[in-house]
């Protein structure tokens, strides 16, 4: 399994591309441990990308 890249330094678009690559790789693997490991990595990265999307300055709401 590849090491998870430093997600903190990647843009949301880069994370989305990486997630798509990892999902394609997982689809090629047979059911079992290695596939589950890749899918867990993908789910963690997807959550992180969603958080980054929510915290983007242009999408964040000002608190009054």
mmCIF file of the N, C-alpha and C atoms, coordinates in Angstrom:
data_MODEL
# 
_entry.id   MODEL 
# 
loop_
_atom_site.group_PDB 
_atom_site.id 
_atom_site.type_symbol 
_atom_site.label_atom_id 
_atom_site.label_alt_id 
_atom_site.label_comp_id 
_atom_site.label_asym_id 
_atom_site.label_entity_id 
_atom_site.label_seq_id 
_atom_site.pdbx_PDB_ins_code 
_atom_site.Cartn_x 
_atom_site.Cartn_y 
_atom_site.Cartn_z 
_atom_site.occupancy 
_atom_site.B_iso_or_equiv 
_atom_site.pdbx_formal_charge 
_atom_site.auth_seq_id 
_atom_site.auth_comp_id 
_atom_site.auth_asym_id 
_atom_site.auth_atom_id 
_atom_site.pdbx_PDB_model_num 
ATOM 1   N N  . UNK A 1 1  ? 0.836   -1.174 0.000  1.00 0.00 ? 1  UNK A N  1 
ATOM 2   C CA . UNK A 1 1  ? 0.000   0.000  0.000  1.00 0.00 ? 1  UNK A CA 1 
ATOM 3   C C  . UNK A 1 1  ? 0.883   1.240  0.000  1.00 0.00 ? 1  UNK A C  1 
ATOM 4   N N  . UNK A 1 2  ? 0.460   2.239  -0.741 1.00 0.00 ? 2  UNK A N  1 
ATOM 5   C CA . UNK A 1 2  ? 1.196   3.493  -0.781 1.00 0.00 ? 2  UNK A CA 1 
ATOM 6   C C  . UNK A 1 2  ? 0.983   4.259  0.515  1.00 0.00 ? 2  UNK A C  1 
ATOM 7   N N  . UNK A 1 3  ? 1.957   5.074  0.844  1.00 0.00 ? 3  UNK A N  1 
ATOM 8   C CA . UNK A 1 3  ? 1.808   5.933  2.002  1.00 0.00 ? 3  UNK A CA 1 
ATOM 9   C C  . UNK A 1 3  ? 0.878   7.085  1.632  1.00 0.00 ? 3  UNK A C  1 
ATOM 10  N N  . UNK A 1 4  ? 0.006   7.484  2.554  1.00 0.00 ? 4  UNK A N  1 
ATOM 11  C CA . UNK A 1 4  ? -0.911  8.593  2.301  1.00 0.00 ? 4  UNK A CA 1 
ATOM 12  C C  . UNK A 1 4  ? -0.082  9.864  2.145  1.00 0.00 ? 4  UNK A C  1 
ATOM 13  N N  . UNK A 1 5  ? -0.319  10.617 1.064  1.00 0.00 ? 5  UNK A N  1 
ATOM 14  C CA . UNK A 1 5  ? 0.445   11.851 0.871  1.00 0.00 ? 5  UNK A CA 1 
ATOM 15  C C  . UNK A 1 5  ? 0.045   12.895 1.904  1.00 0.00 ? 5  UNK A C  1 
ATOM 16  N N  . UNK A 1 6  ? 0.912   13.865 2.100  1.00 0.00 ? 6  UNK A N  1 
ATOM 17  C CA . UNK A 1 6  ? 0.602   14.949 3.027  1.00 0.00 ? 6  UNK A CA 1 
ATOM 18  C C  . UNK A 1 6  ? -0.620  15.694 2.525  1.00 0.00 ? 6  UNK A C  1 
ATOM 19  N N  . UNK A 1 7  ? -1.777  15.344 3.032  1.00 0.00 ? 7  UNK A N  1 
ATOM 20  C CA . UNK A 1 7  ? -3.037  15.931 2.572  1.00 0.00 ? 7  UNK A CA 1 
ATOM 21  C C  . UNK A 1 7  ? -3.137  17.402 2.952  1.00 0.00 ? 7  UNK A C  1 
ATOM 22  N N  . UNK A 1 8  ? -2.446  17.797 4.001  1.00 0.00 ? 8  UNK A N  1 
ATOM 23  C CA . UNK A 1 8  ? -2.544  19.190 4.439  1.00 0.00 ? 8  UNK A CA 1 
ATOM 24  C C  . UNK A 1 8  ? -1.977  20.151 3.410  1.00 0.00 ? 8  UNK A C  1 
ATOM 25  N N  . UNK A 1 9  ? -1.072  19.679 2.577  1.00 0.00 ? 9  UNK A N  1 
ATOM 26  C CA . UNK A 1 9  ? -0.433  20.548 1.595  1.00 0.00 ? 9  UNK A CA 1 
ATOM 27  C C  . UNK A 1 9  ? -1.074  20.461 0.222  1.00 0.00 ? 9  UNK A C  1 
ATOM 28  N N  . UNK A 1 10 ? -2.094  19.629 0.067  1.00 0.00 ? 10 UNK A N  1 
ATOM 29  C CA . UNK A 1 10 ? -2.743  19.452 -1.230 1.00 0.00 ? 10 UNK A CA 1 
ATOM 30  C C  . UNK A 1 10 ? -4.024  20.264 -1.312 1.00 0.00 ? 10 UNK A C  1 
ATOM 31  N N  . UNK A 1 11 ? -4.340  20.698 -2.519 1.00 0.00 ? 11 UNK A N  1 
ATOM 32  C CA . UNK A 1 11 ? -5.594  21.409 -2.727 1.00 0.00 ? 11 UNK A CA 1 
ATOM 33  C C  . UNK A 1 11 ? -6.729  20.386 -2.770 1.00 0.00 ? 11 UNK A C  1 
ATOM 34  N N  . UNK A 1 12 ? -7.949  20.878 -2.670 1.00 0.00 ? 12 UNK A N  1 
ATOM 35  C CA . UNK A 1 12 ? -9.106  19.995 -2.726 1.00 0.00 ? 12 UNK A CA 1 
ATOM 36  C C  . UNK A 1 12 ? -9.159  19.269 -4.064 1.00 0.00 ? 12 UNK A C  1 
ATOM 37  N N  . UNK A 1 13 ? -8.827  19.974 -5.135 1.00 0.00 ? 13 UNK A N  1 
ATOM 38  C CA . UNK A 1 13 ? -8.840  19.357 -6.462 1.00 0.00 ? 13 UNK A CA 1 
ATOM 39  C C  . UNK A 1 13 ? -7.808  18.241 -6.564 1.00 0.00 ? 13 UNK A C  1 
ATOM 40  N N  . UNK A 1 14 ? -6.618  18.473 -5.992 1.00 0.00 ? 14 UNK A N  1 
ATOM 41  C CA . UNK A 1 14 ? -5.589  17.431 -5.982 1.00 0.00 ? 14 UNK A CA 1 
ATOM 42  C C  . UNK A 1 14 ? -6.045  16.218 -5.182 1.00 0.00 ? 14 UNK A C  1 
ATOM 43  N N  . UNK A 1 15 ? -6.676  16.477 -4.048 1.00 0.00 ? 15 UNK A N  1 
ATOM 44  C CA . UNK A 1 15 ? -7.186  15.377 -3.234 1.00 0.00 ? 15 UNK A CA 1 
ATOM 45  C C  . UNK A 1 15 ? -8.257  14.598 -3.989 1.00 0.00 ? 15 UNK A C  1 
ATOM 46  N N  . UNK A 1 16 ? -9.150  15.294 -4.683 1.00 0.00 ? 16 UNK A N  1 
ATOM 47  C CA . UNK A 1 16 ? -10.192 14.618 -5.449 1.00 0.00 ? 16 UNK A CA 1 
ATOM 48  C C  . UNK A 1 16 ? -9.587  13.728 -6.536 1.00 0.00 ? 16 UNK A C  1 
ATOM 49  N N  . UNK A 1 17 ? -8.545  14.217 -7.207 1.00 0.00 ? 17 UNK A N  1 
ATOM 50  C CA . UNK A 1 17 ? -7.878  13.404 -8.235 1.00 0.00 ? 17 UNK A CA 1 
ATOM 51  C C  . UNK A 1 17 ? -7.215  12.175 -7.606 1.00 0.00 ? 17 UNK A C  1 
ATOM 52  N N  . UNK A 1 18 ? -6.540  12.363 -6.483 1.00 0.00 ? 18 UNK A N  1 
ATOM 53  C CA . UNK A 1 18 ? -5.873  11.261 -5.814 1.00 0.00 ? 18 UNK A CA 1 
ATOM 54  C C  . UNK A 1 18 ? -6.891  10.227 -5.328 1.00 0.00 ? 18 UNK A C  1 
ATOM 55  N N  . UNK A 1 19 ? -8.011  10.705 -4.810 1.00 0.00 ? 19 UNK A N  1 
ATOM 56  C CA . UNK A 1 19 ? -9.073  9.810  -4.352 1.00 0.00 ? 19 UNK A CA 1 
ATOM 57  C C  . UNK A 1 19 ? -9.588  8.969  -5.522 1.00 0.00 ? 19 UNK A C  1 
ATOM 58  N N  . UNK A 1 20 ? -9.798  9.593  -6.668 1.00 0.00 ? 20 UNK A N  1 
ATOM 59  C CA . UNK A 1 20 ? -10.274 8.865  -7.848 1.00 0.00 ? 20 UNK A CA 1 
ATOM 60  C C  . UNK A 1 20 ? -9.266  7.797  -8.270 1.00 0.00 ? 20 UNK A C  1 
ATOM 61  N N  . UNK A 1 21 ? -7.979  8.118  -8.212 1.00 0.00 ? 21 UNK A N  1 
ATOM 62  C CA . UNK A 1 21 ? -6.940  7.142  -8.562 1.00 0.00 ? 21 UNK A CA 1 
ATOM 63  C C  . UNK A 1 21 ? -6.967  5.948  -7.609 1.00 0.00 ? 21 UNK A C  1 
ATOM 64  N N  . UNK A 1 22 ? -7.088  6.236  -6.323 1.00 0.00 ? 22 UNK A N  1 
ATOM 65  C CA . UNK A 1 22 ? -7.098  5.171  -5.318 1.00 0.00 ? 22 UNK A CA 1 
ATOM 66  C C  . UNK A 1 22 ? -8.354  4.306  -5.433 1.00 0.00 ? 22 UNK A C  1 
ATOM 67  N N  . UNK A 1 23 ? -9.498  4.938  -5.759 1.00 0.00 ? 23 UNK A N  1 
ATOM 68  C CA . UNK A 1 23 ? -10.730 4.167  -5.949 1.00 0.00 ? 23 UNK A CA 1 
ATOM 69  C C  . UNK A 1 23 ? -10.589 3.224  -7.142 1.00 0.00 ? 23 UNK A C  1 
ATOM 70  N N  . UNK A 1 24 ? -9.972  3.708  -8.225 1.00 0.00 ? 24 UNK A N  1 
ATOM 71  C CA . UNK A 1 24 ? -9.750  2.866  -9.396 1.00 0.00 ? 24 UNK A CA 1 
ATOM 72  C C  . UNK A 1 24 ? -8.833  1.698  -9.050 1.00 0.00 ? 24 UNK A C  1 
ATOM 73  N N  . UNK A 1 25 ? -7.823  1.969  -8.241 1.00 0.00 ? 25 UNK A N  1 
ATOM 74  C CA . UNK A 1 25 ? -6.918  0.908  -7.812 1.00 0.00 ? 25 UNK A CA 1 
ATOM 75  C C  . UNK A 1 25 ? -7.654  -0.114 -6.950 1.00 0.00 ? 25 UNK A C  1 
ATOM 76  N N  . UNK A 1 26 ? -8.516  0.360  -6.060 1.00 0.00 ? 26 UNK A N  1 
ATOM 77  C CA . UNK A 1 26 ? -9.277  -0.542 -5.191 1.00 0.00 ? 26 UNK A CA 1 
ATOM 78  C C  . UNK A 1 26 ? -10.231 -1.414 -5.998 1.00 0.00 ? 26 UNK A C  1 
ATOM 79  N N  . UNK A 1 27 ? -10.783 -0.869 -7.063 1.00 0.00 ? 27 UNK A N  1 
ATOM 80  C CA . UNK A 1 27 ? -11.706 -1.636 -7.903 1.00 0.00 ? 27 UNK A CA 1 
ATOM 81  C C  . UNK A 1 27 ? -11.003 -2.816 -8.572 1.00 0.00 ? 27 UNK A C  1 
ATOM 82  N N  . UNK A 1 28 ? -9.712  -2.704 -8.788 1.00 0.00 ? 28 UNK A N  1 
ATOM 83  C CA . UNK A 1 28 ? -8.947  -3.772 -9.440 1.00 0.00 ? 28 UNK A CA 1 
ATOM 84  C C  . UNK A 1 28 ? -8.532  -4.875 -8.470 1.00 0.00 ? 28 UNK A C  1 
ATOM 85  N N  . UNK A 1 29 ? -8.565  -4.567 -7.169 1.00 0.00 ? 29 UNK A N  1 
ATOM 86  C CA . UNK A 1 29 ? -8.122  -5.538 -6.172 1.00 0.00 ? 29 UNK A CA 1 
ATOM 87  C C  . UNK A 1 29 ? -9.243  -6.527 -5.840 1.00 0.00 ? 29 UNK A C  1 
ATOM 88  N N  . UNK A 1 30 ? -8.878  -7.766 -5.517 1.00 0.00 ? 30 UNK A N  1 
ATOM 89  C CA . UNK A 1 30 ? -9.888  -8.729 -5.084 1.00 0.00 ? 30 UNK A CA 1 
ATOM 90  C C  . UNK A 1 30 ? -10.358 -8.377 -3.663 1.00 0.00 ? 30 UNK A C  1 
ATOM 91  N N  . UNK A 1 31 ? -11.552 -8.819 -3.301 1.00 0.00 ? 31 UNK A N  1 
ATOM 92  C CA . UNK A 1 31 ? -12.036 -8.562 -1.935 1.00 0.00 ? 31 UNK A CA 1 
ATOM 93  C C  . UNK A 1 31 ? -11.038 -9.103 -0.908 1.00 0.00 ? 31 UNK A C  1 
ATOM 94  N N  . UNK A 1 32 ? -10.869 -8.355 0.150  1.00 0.00 ? 32 UNK A N  1 
ATOM 95  C CA . UNK A 1 32 ? -9.953  -8.800 1.196  1.00 0.00 ? 32 UNK A CA 1 
ATOM 96  C C  . UNK A 1 32 ? -9.275  -7.632 1.871  1.00 0.00 ? 32 UNK A C  1 
ATOM 97  N N  . UNK A 1 33 ? -8.238  -7.932 2.613  1.00 0.00 ? 33 UNK A N  1 
ATOM 98  C CA . UNK A 1 33 ? -7.528  -6.955 3.415  1.00 0.00 ? 33 UNK A CA 1 
ATOM 99  C C  . UNK A 1 33 ? -6.936  -5.784 2.653  1.00 0.00 ? 33 UNK A C  1 
ATOM 100 N N  . UNK A 1 34 ? -6.170  -6.038 1.594  1.00 0.00 ? 34 UNK A N  1 
ATOM 101 C CA . UNK A 1 34 ? -5.570  -4.917 0.871  1.00 0.00 ? 34 UNK A CA 1 
ATOM 102 C C  . UNK A 1 34 ? -6.608  -3.952 0.296  1.00 0.00 ? 34 UNK A C  1 
ATOM 103 N N  . UNK A 1 35 ? -7.699  -4.511 -0.224 1.00 0.00 ? 35 UNK A N  1 
ATOM 104 C CA . UNK A 1 35 ? -8.755  -3.652 -0.778 1.00 0.00 ? 35 UNK A CA 1 
ATOM 105 C C  . UNK A 1 35 ? -9.402  -2.820 0.324  1.00 0.00 ? 35 UNK A C  1 
ATOM 106 N N  . UNK A 1 36 ? -9.678  -3.450 1.460  1.00 0.00 ? 36 UNK A N  1 
ATOM 107 C CA . UNK A 1 36 ? -10.273 -2.715 2.580  1.00 0.00 ? 36 UNK A CA 1 
ATOM 108 C C  . UNK A 1 36 ? -9.349  -1.604 3.060  1.00 0.00 ? 36 UNK A C  1 
ATOM 109 N N  . UNK A 1 37 ? -8.070  -1.849 3.047  1.00 0.00 ? 37 UNK A N  1 
ATOM 110 C CA . UNK A 1 37 ? -7.099  -0.849 3.473  1.00 0.00 ? 37 UNK A CA 1 
ATOM 111 C C  . UNK A 1 37 ? -7.141  0.376  2.556  1.00 0.00 ? 37 UNK A C  1 
ATOM 112 N N  . UNK A 1 38 ? -7.192  0.125  1.257  1.00 0.00 ? 38 UNK A N  1 
ATOM 113 C CA . UNK A 1 38 ? -7.258  1.221  0.283  1.00 0.00 ? 38 UNK A CA 1 
ATOM 114 C C  . UNK A 1 38 ? -8.574  1.988  0.447  1.00 0.00 ? 38 UNK A C  1 
ATOM 115 N N  . UNK A 1 39 ? -9.670  1.262  0.643  1.00 0.00 ? 39 UNK A N  1 
ATOM 116 C CA . UNK A 1 39 ? -10.969 1.923  0.802  1.00 0.00 ? 39 UNK A CA 1 
ATOM 117 C C  . UNK A 1 39 ? -11.027 2.749  2.093  1.00 0.00 ? 39 UNK A C  1 
ATOM 118 N N  . UNK A 1 40 ? -10.386 2.295  3.147  1.00 0.00 ? 40 UNK A N  1 
ATOM 119 C CA . UNK A 1 40 ? -10.330 3.082  4.392  1.00 0.00 ? 40 UNK A CA 1 
ATOM 120 C C  . UNK A 1 40 ? -9.522  4.362  4.165  1.00 0.00 ? 40 UNK A C  1 
ATOM 121 N N  . UNK A 1 41 ? -8.416  4.247  3.441  1.00 0.00 ? 41 UNK A N  1 
ATOM 122 C CA . UNK A 1 41 ? -7.610  5.424  3.106  1.00 0.00 ? 41 UNK A CA 1 
ATOM 123 C C  . UNK A 1 41 ? -8.438  6.419  2.304  1.00 0.00 ? 41 UNK A C  1 
ATOM 124 N N  . UNK A 1 42 ? -9.190  5.913  1.331  1.00 0.00 ? 42 UNK A N  1 
ATOM 125 C CA . UNK A 1 42 ? -10.028 6.769  0.494  1.00 0.00 ? 42 UNK A CA 1 
ATOM 126 C C  . UNK A 1 42 ? -11.078 7.486  1.334  1.00 0.00 ? 42 UNK A C  1 
ATOM 127 N N  . UNK A 1 43 ? -11.697 6.768  2.261  1.00 0.00 ? 43 UNK A N  1 
ATOM 128 C CA . UNK A 1 43 ? -12.737 7.406  3.072  1.00 0.00 ? 43 UNK A CA 1 
ATOM 129 C C  . UNK A 1 43 ? -12.155 8.492  3.965  1.00 0.00 ? 43 UNK A C  1 
ATOM 130 N N  . UNK A 1 44 ? -10.977 8.272  4.512  1.00 0.00 ? 44 UNK A N  1 
ATOM 131 C CA . UNK A 1 44 ? -10.329 9.300  5.340  1.00 0.00 ? 44 UNK A CA 1 
ATOM 132 C C  . UNK A 1 44 ? -9.966  10.528 4.504  1.00 0.00 ? 44 UNK A C  1 
ATOM 133 N N  . UNK A 1 45 ? -9.433  10.285 3.313  1.00 0.00 ? 45 UNK A N  1 
ATOM 134 C CA . UNK A 1 45 ? -9.071  11.407 2.444  1.00 0.00 ? 45 UNK A CA 1 
ATOM 135 C C  . UNK A 1 45 ? -10.310 12.167 1.972  1.00 0.00 ? 45 UNK A C  1 
ATOM 136 N N  . UNK A 1 46 ? -11.400 11.458 1.727  1.00 0.00 ? 46 UNK A N  1 
ATOM 137 C CA . UNK A 1 46 ? -12.641 12.115 1.295  1.00 0.00 ? 46 UNK A CA 1 
ATOM 138 C C  . UNK A 1 46 ? -13.179 13.028 2.410  1.00 0.00 ? 46 UNK A C  1 
ATOM 139 N N  . UNK A 1 47 ? -13.125 12.558 3.638  1.00 0.00 ? 47 UNK A N  1 
ATOM 140 C CA . UNK A 1 47 ? -13.557 13.388 4.772  1.00 0.00 ? 47 UNK A CA 1 
ATOM 141 C C  . UNK A 1 47 ? -12.662 14.611 4.887  1.00 0.00 ? 47 UNK A C  1 
ATOM 142 N N  . UNK A 1 48 ? -11.364 14.410 4.751  1.00 0.00 ? 48 UNK A N  1 
ATOM 143 C CA . UNK A 1 48 ? -10.440 15.541 4.851  1.00 0.00 ? 48 UNK A CA 1 
ATOM 144 C C  . UNK A 1 48 ? -10.694 16.558 3.737  1.00 0.00 ? 48 UNK A C  1 
ATOM 145 N N  . UNK A 1 49 ? -10.950 16.080 2.529  1.00 0.00 ? 49 UNK A N  1 
ATOM 146 C CA . UNK A 1 49 ? -11.241 16.981 1.409  1.00 0.00 ? 49 UNK A CA 1 
ATOM 147 C C  . UNK A 1 49 ? -12.534 17.753 1.670  1.00 0.00 ? 49 UNK A C  1 
ATOM 148 N N  . UNK A 1 50 ? -13.534 17.092 2.227  1.00 0.00 ? 50 UNK A N  1 
ATOM 149 C CA . UNK A 1 50 ? -14.790 17.771 2.544  1.00 0.00 ? 50 UNK A CA 1 
ATOM 150 C C  . UNK A 1 50 ? -14.589 18.859 3.589  1.00 0.00 ? 50 UNK A C  1 
ATOM 151 N N  . UNK A 1 51 ? -13.775 18.584 4.588  1.00 0.00 ? 51 UNK A N  1 
ATOM 152 C CA . UNK A 1 51 ? -13.484 19.587 5.617  1.00 0.00 ? 51 UNK A CA 1 
ATOM 153 C C  . UNK A 1 51 ? -12.760 20.779 4.999  1.00 0.00 ? 51 UNK A C  1 
ATOM 154 N N  . UNK A 1 52 ? -11.782 20.491 4.141  1.00 0.00 ? 52 UNK A N  1 
ATOM 155 C CA . UNK A 1 52 ? -11.069 21.589 3.474  1.00 0.00 ? 52 UNK A CA 1 
ATOM 156 C C  . UNK A 1 52 ? -12.022 22.421 2.621  1.00 0.00 ? 52 UNK A C  1 
ATOM 157 N N  . UNK A 1 53 ? -12.978 21.749 1.956  1.00 0.00 ? 53 UNK A N  1 
ATOM 158 C CA . UNK A 1 53 ? -13.971 22.453 1.151  1.00 0.00 ? 53 UNK A CA 1 
ATOM 159 C C  . UNK A 1 53 ? -14.809 23.380 2.028  1.00 0.00 ? 53 UNK A C  1 
ATOM 160 N N  . UNK A 1 54 ? -15.202 22.900 3.199  1.00 0.00 ? 54 UNK A N  1 
ATOM 161 C CA . UNK A 1 54 ? -16.027 23.699 4.108  1.00 0.00 ? 54 UNK A CA 1 
ATOM 162 C C  . UNK A 1 54 ? -15.262 24.889 4.686  1.00 0.00 ? 54 UNK A C  1 
ATOM 163 N N  . UNK A 1 55 ? -13.972 24.734 4.848  1.00 0.00 ? 55 UNK A N  1 
ATOM 164 C CA . UNK A 1 55 ? -13.173 25.785 5.483  1.00 0.00 ? 55 UNK A CA 1 
ATOM 165 C C  . UNK A 1 55 ? -12.525 26.752 4.506  1.00 0.00 ? 55 UNK A C  1 
ATOM 166 N N  . UNK A 1 56 ? -12.783 26.570 3.205  1.00 0.00 ? 56 UNK A N  1 
ATOM 167 C CA . UNK A 1 56 ? -12.228 27.500 2.224  1.00 0.00 ? 56 UNK A CA 1 
ATOM 168 C C  . UNK A 1 56 ? -12.730 28.907 2.531  1.00 0.00 ? 56 UNK A C  1 
ATOM 169 N N  . UNK A 1 57 ? -11.878 29.900 2.475  1.00 0.00 ? 57 UNK A N  1 
ATOM 170 C CA . UNK A 1 57 ? -12.289 31.262 2.810  1.00 0.00 ? 57 UNK A CA 1 
ATOM 171 C C  . UNK A 1 57 ? -13.470 31.775 1.989  1.00 0.00 ? 57 UNK A C  1 
ATOM 172 N N  . UNK A 1 58 ? -13.538 31.455 0.711  1.00 0.00 ? 58 UNK A N  1 
ATOM 173 C CA . UNK A 1 58 ? -14.631 31.996 -0.101 1.00 0.00 ? 58 UNK A CA 1 
ATOM 174 C C  . UNK A 1 58 ? -15.962 31.299 0.167  1.00 0.00 ? 58 UNK A C  1 
ATOM 175 N N  . UNK A 1 59 ? -15.934 30.105 0.814  1.00 0.00 ? 59 UNK A N  1 
ATOM 176 C CA . UNK A 1 59 ? -17.179 29.419 1.108  1.00 0.00 ? 59 UNK A CA 1 
ATOM 177 C C  . UNK A 1 59 ? -17.576 29.538 2.580  1.00 0.00 ? 59 UNK A C  1 
ATOM 178 N N  . UNK A 1 60 ? -16.673 30.037 3.390  1.00 0.00 ? 60 UNK A N  1 
ATOM 179 C CA . UNK A 1 60 ? -16.939 30.157 4.817  1.00 0.00 ? 60 UNK A CA 1 
ATOM 180 C C  . UNK A 1 60 ? -17.799 31.386 5.080  1.00 0.00 ? 60 UNK A C  1 
ATOM 181 N N  . UNK A 1 61 ? -18.785 31.239 5.940  1.00 0.00 ? 61 UNK A N  1 
ATOM 182 C CA . UNK A 1 61 ? -19.667 32.346 6.284  1.00 0.00 ? 61 UNK A CA 1 
ATOM 183 C C  . UNK A 1 61 ? -19.052 33.147 7.424  1.00 0.00 ? 61 UNK A C  1 
ATOM 184 N N  . UNK A 1 62 ? -19.286 34.431 7.403  1.00 0.00 ? 62 UNK A N  1 
ATOM 185 C CA . UNK A 1 62 ? -18.832 35.298 8.485  1.00 0.00 ? 62 UNK A CA 1 
ATOM 186 C C  . UNK A 1 62 ? -19.805 35.188 9.662  1.00 0.00 ? 62 UNK A C  1 
ATOM 187 N N  . UNK A 1 63 ? -19.266 35.114 10.861 1.00 0.00 ? 63 UNK A N  1 
ATOM 188 C CA . UNK A 1 63 ? -20.092 35.065 12.056 1.00 0.00 ? 63 UNK A CA 1 
ATOM 189 C C  . UNK A 1 63 ? -20.292 36.478 12.550 1.00 0.00 ? 63 UNK A C  1 
ATOM 190 N N  . UNK A 1 64 ? -21.559 36.873 12.701 1.00 0.00 ? 64 UNK A N  1 
ATOM 191 C CA . UNK A 1 64 ? -21.857 38.241 13.151 1.00 0.00 ? 64 UNK A CA 1 
ATOM 192 C C  . UNK A 1 64 ? -22.210 38.273 14.612 1.00 0.00 ? 64 UNK A C  1 
# 
